Amino acid sequence: MLVRRDIPLADQIVQVGHACLEAGRRFVQPSAPCHLVVLEVPHRADLLDAADRLDAAGLPYVLFWEPDDALGVTALATRPVTTEQERRLFRR
């Protein structure tokens, strides 16, 4: 889960919830419990760069678009990450 740091903290929390809800609708639920890890990116452009890296790696995700307050894309949630190779995508 990635969220933009350049929006107010209260909005960040709401955007995490929106993106998680969309991911929960779209992806198959894991059979075992998993963890929610929230990472920040500085700006909208960094969020879109991260989406490009996930596309290149073939890791499915949802990108949440917030229509209120002209925020645009605010957060991204992947399907559950299960391998070390997938976890490495988030080290930067």
Wavefront OBJ file of the C-alpha trace (Angstrom):
o trace
v 0.000 0.000 0.000
v 1.379 3.385 -1.000
v -0.077 6.760 -0.104
v 0.940 10.301 -0.993
v 2.736 12.235 1.750
v 1.833 15.630 0.248
v -1.781 15.442 1.403
v -2.959 16.004 4.998
v -2.609 13.043 7.370
v -6.372 12.735 7.869
v -6.809 12.475 4.090
v -3.986 9.937 3.887
v -5.817 7.686 6.342
v -9.045 7.919 4.348
v -7.224 7.236 1.070
v -5.594 4.114 2.545
v -9.069 2.888 3.459
v -10.429 3.581 -0.028
v -7.549 1.815 -1.768
v -7.760 -1.186 0.559
v -11.499 -1.474 -0.027
v -10.981 -1.443 -3.806
v -8.174 -4.008 -3.553
v -10.378 -6.225 -1.385
v -13.054 -6.149 -4.069
v -10.672 -6.884 -6.911
v -8.185 -9.470 -5.626
v -8.601 -13.010 -4.322
v -8.348 -13.082 -0.568
v -5.365 -14.962 0.884
v -6.096 -18.158 2.777
v -3.752 -17.159 5.614
v -3.723 -13.883 7.533
v -1.551 -11.179 5.985
v -0.196 -7.808 7.086
v -1.048 -4.321 5.927
v 2.080 -2.283 5.276
v 1.633 1.395 4.432
v 4.457 3.261 2.722
v 4.596 6.910 1.695
v 5.630 8.495 -1.553
v 6.355 12.233 -1.663
v 4.030 13.316 -4.478
v 1.555 12.268 -7.153
v 4.352 11.760 -9.708
v 6.125 9.342 -7.352
v 2.921 7.354 -6.910
v 2.570 7.068 -10.687
v 6.251 6.063 -10.987
v 5.637 3.303 -8.447
v 2.628 2.142 -10.475
v 4.840 1.980 -13.571
v 7.379 -0.178 -11.685
v 4.604 -2.514 -10.530
v 3.292 -2.751 -14.101
v 6.776 -3.650 -15.330
v 7.080 -6.319 -12.637
v 3.601 -7.701 -13.328
v 2.307 -7.126 -9.778
v -1.423 -6.259 -9.903
v -2.641 -3.213 -7.995
v -5.485 -0.716 -7.782
v -4.833 2.998 -8.048
v -7.387 5.062 -6.149
v -8.613 8.348 -7.661
v -10.118 10.798 -5.158
v -12.524 13.172 -6.886
v -12.973 15.454 -3.854
v -10.782 18.534 -3.449
v -9.114 17.827 -6.819
v -6.749 15.352 -5.159
v -6.618 12.962 -8.122
v -4.643 9.749 -7.577
v -3.891 9.414 -3.887
v -3.109 5.807 -3.014
v -2.269 2.428 -4.448
v -2.883 -1.052 -3.037
v -1.473 -4.268 -4.467
v -2.829 -7.746 -4.212
v -1.268 -9.545 -1.228
v 2.507 -9.665 -1.692
v 3.718 -13.210 -1.115
v 7.330 -13.535 -2.282
v 10.629 -11.930 -1.364
v 10.995 -10.806 -4.982
v 7.693 -8.920 -4.730
v 8.672 -7.374 -1.376
v 11.868 -6.045 -2.966
v 9.753 -3.864 -5.257
v 8.936 -1.684 -2.241
v 12.416 -1.178 -0.822
v 12.861 2.153 -2.580
l 1 2 3 4 5 6 7 8 9 10 11 12 13 14 15 16 17 18 19 20 21 22 23 24 25 26 27 28 29 30 31 32 33 34 35 36 37 38 39 40 41 42 43 44 45 46 47 48 49 50 51 52 53 54 55 56 57 58 59 60 61 62 63 64 65 66 67 68 69 70 71 72 73 74 75 76 77 78 79 80 81 82 83 84 85 86 87 88 89 90 91 92
